[in-house]
Amino acid sequence: MSQELRKAIVKAVETCQQRDAIQFAALFTLDAKLVLAGGQKIQGRDEIARVTADYFRSIEEIRIEIEEMNVNGDRAVIRWIWQARDGEGKQKRTENTIELSFRGEAIAYWQEAIE
């Protein structure tokens, strides 16, 4: 099972880099909860798709490098470097730690923290 969860995490990275909010949201359960580093709580797959699509429209390019990935049972912790460039050419770089829990192979909970 841990291999499937690792694949889901890699798919999340790929869909973010492709700025594909629909495919990103499809990785979540219907009732998933996503908590952003700033504290914003997003509930449900449809809301995750909407909020993510709004954000992706403001970004020209996203690059993500996974620094660490630990999967244990139905939980995972990843550390990644997120680099984004907006339409004005401004670069943003953050190091995030993300805690996830899964239901089957779908993400049920995602919580971000900026290091």
Backbone hydrogen bonds in HBPLUS format (Angstrom, degrees):
<---DONOR---> <-ACCEPTOR-->    atom                        ^
c    i                          cat <-CA-CA->   ^        H-A-AA   ^      H-
h    n   atom  resd res      DA  || num        DHA   H-A  angle D-A-AA Bond
n    s   type  num  typ     dist DA aas  dist angle  dist       angle   num
A0004-GLU N   A0001-MET O   3.02 MM   3  5.28 120.9  2.38 103.8 117.9     1
A0005-LEU N   A0001-MET O   3.12 MM   4  6.50 154.4  2.19 153.0 160.6     2
A0006-ARG N   A0002-SER O   2.92 MM   4  6.13 153.9  1.99 146.6 153.6     3
A0007-LYS N   A0003-GLN O   3.00 MM   4  6.26 151.6  2.08 142.7 150.4     4
A0008-ALA N   A0004-GLU O   3.01 MM   4  6.31 147.9  2.11 141.7 150.2     5
A0009-ILE N   A0005-LEU O   3.04 MM   4  6.34 152.1  2.12 146.3 153.2     6
A0010-VAL N   A0006-ARG O   2.97 MM   4  6.27 162.8  2.00 151.6 156.1     7
A0011-LYS N   A0007-LYS O   2.87 MM   4  6.05 153.0  1.94 144.8 152.9     8
A0012-ALA N   A0008-ALA O   2.92 MM   4  6.18 145.3  2.04 140.7 150.0     9
A0013-VAL N   A0009-ILE O   3.04 MM   4  6.43 154.4  2.11 149.6 155.8    10
A0014-GLU N   A0010-VAL O   2.94 MM   4  6.26 163.9  1.96 151.6 155.8    11
A0015-THR N   A0011-LYS O   2.87 MM   4  6.07 164.8  1.89 153.8 157.2    12
A0016-CYS N   A0012-ALA O   3.03 MM   4  6.18 150.6  2.12 143.5 151.3    13
A0017-GLN N   A0013-VAL O   2.95 MM   4  6.21 164.8  1.97 155.7 159.9    14
A0018-GLN N   A0014-GLU O   2.91 MM   4  6.13 141.2  2.07 143.9 155.1    15
A0020-ASP N   A0015-THR O   2.89 MM   5  5.19 172.7  1.89 157.7 159.5    16
A0019-ARG N   A0016-CYS O   2.90 MM   3  4.75 147.9  2.00  98.6 109.1    17
A0024-PHE N   A0020-ASP O   2.97 MM   4  6.16 154.2  2.03 150.6 159.0    18
A0025-ALA N   A0021-ALA O   2.90 MM   4  5.98 170.3  1.91 148.5 151.1    19
A0026-ALA N   A0022-ILE O   2.99 MM   4  6.15 142.3  2.14 140.4 151.2    20
A0027-LEU N   A0024-PHE O   3.10 MM   3  5.65 159.9  2.14 114.5 120.8    21
A0028-PHE N   A0025-ALA O   2.99 MM   3  5.56 167.9  2.01 121.2 124.9    22
A0107-ILE N   A0027-LEU O   2.84 MM  80  6.10 166.3  1.86 147.9 149.7    23
A0029-THR N   A0107-ILE O   2.87 MM  78  5.89 153.1  1.94 145.9 144.0    24
A0032-ALA N   A0029-THR O   3.20 MM   3  5.03 165.9  2.22 111.4 110.5    25
A0045-ARG N   A0030-LEU O   3.04 MM  15  4.92 156.1  2.10 121.4 125.8    26
A0044-GLY N   A0032-ALA O   2.64 MM  12  4.86 177.7  1.64 162.4 161.7    27
A0033-LYS N   A0108-ALA O   3.04 MM  75  6.36 152.5  2.12 137.1 142.7    28
A0110-TRP N   A0033-LYS O   2.97 MM  77  6.41 145.3  2.10 154.0 162.6    29
A0034-LEU N   A0042-ILE O   2.83 MM   8  5.06 164.8  1.86 153.2 158.2    30
A0042-ILE N   A0034-LEU O   2.77 MM   8  5.06 163.1  1.80 155.7 161.2    31
A0035-VAL N   A0110-TRP O   2.72 MM  75  6.11 164.2  1.75 162.3 167.9    32
A0112-GLU N   A0035-VAL O   2.92 MM  77  6.22 163.6  1.95 166.4 170.4    33
A0036-LEU N   A0040-GLN O   2.85 MM   4  5.26 160.1  1.89 159.6 160.9    34
A0039-GLY N   A0036-LEU O   2.86 MM   3  5.34 162.7  1.89 119.6 124.7    35
A0048-ILE N   A0044-GLY O   2.93 MM   4  6.19 156.0  1.99 153.4 161.2    36
A0049-ALA N   A0045-ARG O   2.93 MM   4  6.19 159.0  1.98 150.7 155.8    37
A0050-ARG N   A0046-ASP O   3.01 MM   4  6.29 158.1  2.06 145.8 151.6    38
A0051-VAL N   A0047-GLU O   2.93 MM   4  6.06 178.8  1.93 158.8 159.0    39
A0052-THR N   A0048-ILE O   2.95 MM   4  5.86 159.8  1.99 146.0 152.7    40
A0053-ALA N   A0049-ALA O   2.90 MM   4  5.92 157.8  1.95 144.5 150.9    41
A0054-ASP N   A0050-ARG O   3.03 MM   4  6.27 159.2  2.08 148.7 154.0    42
A0055-TYR N   A0051-VAL O   3.07 MM   4  6.35 159.3  2.11 147.3 152.5    43
A0056-PHE N   A0052-THR O   2.81 MM   4  6.04 169.4  1.82 158.4 161.4    44
A0057-ARG N   A0053-ALA O   3.03 MM   4  6.19 146.3  2.15 146.8 154.3    45
A0058-SER N   A0055-TYR O   2.89 MM   3  5.39 146.0  2.01 112.8 123.0    46
A0059-ILE N   A0056-PHE O   3.18 MM   3  5.22 162.9  2.21 106.2 111.4    47
A0060-GLU N   A0085-ARG O   2.71 MM  25  5.61 154.4  1.77 150.8 159.9    48
A0061-GLU N   A0085-ARG O   3.24 MM  24  5.22 152.0  2.32 141.9 145.1    49
A0085-ARG N   A0061-GLU O   2.93 MM  24  5.22 151.1  2.01 147.1 151.6    50
A0063-ARG N   A0083-GLN O   2.74 MM  20  5.10 162.5  1.77 156.4 160.6    51
A0083-GLN N   A0063-ARG O   2.81 MM  20  5.10 162.3  1.84 161.8 165.2    52
A0065-GLU N   A0081-ILE O   2.98 MM  16  5.19 156.0  2.04 142.4 150.3    53
A0081-ILE N   A0065-GLU O   2.88 MM  16  5.19 157.6  1.93 142.8 149.3    54
A0067-GLU N   A0079-ARG O   2.74 MM  12  5.38 155.6  1.79 145.7 153.1    55
A0068-GLU N   A0079-ARG O   3.19 MM  11  5.07 155.7  2.25 139.5 139.1    56
A0079-ARG N   A0068-GLU O   2.91 MM  11  5.07 157.1  1.97 141.3 144.1    57
A0070-ASN N   A0077-VAL O   2.88 MM   7  5.28 164.8  1.90 155.9 161.0    58
A0077-VAL N   A0070-ASN O   2.86 MM   7  5.28 151.5  1.94 148.3 157.9    59
A0072-ASN N   A0075-ARG O   2.81 MM   3  5.39 169.2  1.82 156.0 159.8    60
A0075-ARG N   A0072-ASN O   3.10 MM   3  5.39 158.2  2.15 123.1 129.3    61
A0102-PHE N   A0074-ASP O   2.78 MM  28  5.17 155.5  1.84 156.9 161.1    62
A0076-ALA N   A0100-LEU O   2.98 MM  24  5.13 156.9  2.03 139.5 140.4    63
A0100-LEU N   A0076-ALA O   2.84 MM  24  5.13 167.1  1.86 156.3 156.1    64
A0078-ILE N   A0098-ILE O   2.92 MM  20  5.28 160.2  1.96 148.4 154.9    65
A0098-ILE N   A0078-ILE O   2.82 MM  20  5.28 162.1  1.85 155.3 160.9    66
A0080-TRP N   A0096-ASN O   2.96 MM  16  5.48 154.6  2.02 147.8 156.1    67
A0096-ASN N   A0080-TRP O   2.90 MM  16  5.48 161.6  1.93 163.5 167.9    68
A0082-TRP N   A0094-THR O   2.78 MM  12  5.25 165.9  1.80 164.0 167.1    69
A0094-THR N   A0082-TRP O   2.86 MM  12  5.25 157.4  1.91 149.6 157.3    70
A0084-ALA N   A0092-LYS O   2.82 MM   8  5.19 157.1  1.88 149.0 156.6    71
A0092-LYS N   A0084-ALA O   2.77 MM   8  5.19 148.9  1.86 154.7 160.6    72
A0086-ASP N   A0090-LYS O   3.00 MM   4  5.49 154.3  2.06 148.1 154.0    73
A0089-GLY N   A0086-ASP O   2.95 MM   3  5.34 162.9  1.98 118.1 121.8    74
A0115-GLU N   A0095-GLU O   2.83 MM  20  5.61 172.2  1.84 159.5 162.1    75
A0097-THR N   A0113-ALA O   2.84 MM  16  5.25 158.2  1.88 153.1 160.4    76
A0113-ALA N   A0097-THR O   2.86 MM  16  5.25 133.3  2.08 149.4 162.8    77
A0099-GLU N   A0111-GLN O   2.88 MM  12  5.23 159.0  1.92 150.8 153.7    78
A0111-GLN N   A0099-GLU O   2.90 MM  12  5.23 154.9  1.96 150.7 158.3    79
A0101-SER N   A0109-TYR O   2.99 MM   8  5.11 148.1  2.09 137.1 140.1    80
A0108-ALA N   A0101-SER O   2.79 MM   7  5.68 160.0  1.83 145.0 151.2    81
A0109-TYR N   A0101-SER O   3.19 MM   8  5.11 151.7  2.27 144.4 140.7    82
A0103-ARG N   A0106-ALA O   2.83 MM   3  5.44 158.9  1.88 157.6 164.9    83
A0106-ALA N   A0103-ARG O   3.19 MM   3  5.44 158.9  2.24 128.2 126.9    84
